[in-house]
Amino acid sequence: MKKSWKNSDRTEKNSKSSNADLLLRTRISFLLTSSLVIIFAVSYGYLEYYYINDPVQGKTANLTVKSGTHRVATPIIAGLYSYHIFPMIVLFILVGFGPFFDSISFNILGKHERRKAASLGFANVLSAILVEDFTWFFYRWWLPLDNDPKRGLLMQASDWTTKNLSGLHIPHVDFIGSFVIPYWYMIVIIVAGVFYYFAFKKSK
């Protein structure tokens, strides 16, 4: 009987240790995924500013398909262009929801942890969209193209990023100059923060 109790205790301890190890690896996976999606966002912002034909730069002549009946440089919805939908957001979803997809494919996590992984995915995608957008303007301010009519400026009231919800005007700040913080930035930060909180909140 004593041996049975000892074996039972040992099994329970091993189970708790295994669960704790899984939770630790899951948390590390969450952190790595969040870091990767931000790196993707910064990289895509660089690609978009310097290499993608953009109507802001006046480079739209060769961006037509179907014998010129469709302009790729025309926004599809809410200021988003075709290259935002694919591949940008698709890449953000694939990377940002990595732990969730792994859990679905290999049944690694329980239902509660799977919800956390889904929450992480939403937070990552929202954060990546914000970071990618800000990165575009950061490059315009920090190392602008010579043909950019707004070179050397961060977000302005006349930019597409502030057209739908407007933004908070910040007066001249030292070497940065005056700029606008889009209200949607603030909304995304709050919503993503809530999702991140749930994703990284310790289970009771």
ChimeraX attribute file (.defattr): number of C-alpha atoms within 10 A of each C-alpha:
attribute: neighborCount
match mode: 1-to-1
recipient: residues
	/A:1	6
	/A:2	7
	/A:3	8
	/A:4	9
	/A:5	10
	/A:6	11
	/A:7	12
	/A:8	12
	/A:9	12
	/A:10	12
	/A:11	12
	/A:12	12
	/A:13	12
	/A:14	12
	/A:15	12
	/A:16	12
	/A:17	12
	/A:18	12
	/A:19	12
	/A:20	12
	/A:21	12
	/A:22	14
	/A:23	16
	/A:24	12
	/A:25	12
	/A:26	18
	/A:27	17
	/A:28	12
	/A:29	15
	/A:30	25
	/A:31	13
	/A:32	12
	/A:33	20
	/A:34	23
	/A:35	16
	/A:36	17
	/A:37	26
	/A:38	22
	/A:39	15
	/A:40	19
	/A:41	27
	/A:42	21
	/A:43	14
	/A:44	24
	/A:45	25
	/A:46	19
	/A:47	12
	/A:48	19
	/A:49	21
	/A:50	16
	/A:51	10
	/A:52	15
	/A:53	17
	/A:54	17
	/A:55	14
	/A:56	15
	/A:57	15
	/A:58	11
	/A:59	12
	/A:60	15
	/A:61	11
	/A:62	11
	/A:63	15
	/A:64	14
	/A:65	10
	/A:66	7
	/A:67	7
	/A:68	11
	/A:69	8
	/A:70	11
	/A:71	16
	/A:72	19
	/A:73	21
	/A:74	16
	/A:75	14
	/A:76	13
	/A:77	9
	/A:78	10
	/A:79	13
	/A:80	14
	/A:81	15
	/A:82	15
	/A:83	15
	/A:84	16
	/A:85	13
	/A:86	10
	/A:87	11
	/A:88	19
	/A:89	18
	/A:90	13
	/A:91	17
	/A:92	24
	/A:93	17
	/A:94	15
	/A:95	22
	/A:96	33
	/A:97	25
	/A:98	20
	/A:99	25
	/A:100	24
	/A:101	18
	/A:102	14
	/A:103	18
	/A:104	12
	/A:105	9
	/A:106	8
	/A:107	12
	/A:108	16
	/A:109	19
	/A:110	11
	/A:111	11
	/A:112	9
	/A:113	19
	/A:114	20
	/A:115	15
	/A:116	23
	/A:117	30
	/A:118	21
	/A:119	22
	/A:120	30
	/A:121	30
	/A:122	21
	/A:123	26
	/A:124	28
	/A:125	25
	/A:126	22
	/A:127	24
	/A:128	28
	/A:129	22
	/A:130	19
	/A:131	21
	/A:132	22
	/A:133	20
	/A:134	21
	/A:135	21
	/A:136	23
	/A:137	24
	/A:138	20
	/A:139	19
	/A:140	23
	/A:141	18
	/A:142	13
	/A:143	12
	/A:144	19
	/A:145	16
	/A:146	10
	/A:147	10
	/A:148	12
	/A:149	13
	/A:150	18
	/A:151	16
	/A:152	17
	/A:153	18
	/A:154	22
	/A:155	24
	/A:156	22
	/A:157	16
	/A:158	10
	/A:159	15
	/A:160	15
	/A:161	24
	/A:162	20
	/A:163	14
	/A:164	12
	/A:165	10
	/A:166	18
	/A:167	20
	/A:168	14
	/A:169	14
	/A:170	12
	/A:171	11
	/A:172	10
	/A:173	9
	/A:174	7
	/A:175	6
	/A:176	13
	/A:177	13
	/A:178	15
	/A:179	18
	/A:180	19
	/A:181	19
	/A:182	23
	/A:183	15
	/A:184	16
	/A:185	20
	/A:186	14
	/A:187	11
	/A:188	16
	/A:189	15
	/A:190	13
	/A:191	15
	/A:192	21
	/A:193	17
	/A:194	14
	/A:195	22
	/A:196	21
	/A:197	15
	/A:198	18
	/A:199	23
	/A:200	17
	/A:201	10
	/A:202	9
	/A:203	9
	/A:204	3
